């Protein structure tokens, strides 16, 4: 029984590491592919975690391997960082579009 806990928590940590690598490599060009992969990986992690939580209890799981909680928080931060990065890109594009529209208006006015 304890061997199952050890194997599955190790698998979850490995999945978290792979997930973090995938999240950090997301760009606007590969967003769909990488984001889909990250969602699928999260579903596998959730399934493993749920099974362990039902069998051992979530508090016992956290006590057994506190690193799981740390890795989960790192994943959350990675998602937040990617969202922030994309927000900055969107904001930059909005400013560029606004600037172009202003130039068009000025050009029309001058004619």
Secondary structure by P-SEA (a helix, b strand, c coil): caaaaaaaaaaaaaaaaaaaaaaaaccccaaaaaaaaaaaaaaaaaaaaaaaaaaccaaaaaaacaaaaaaaaaaaaaaaaaaaaaaaaaaaaaaaaaaaaaaaaaaaaac
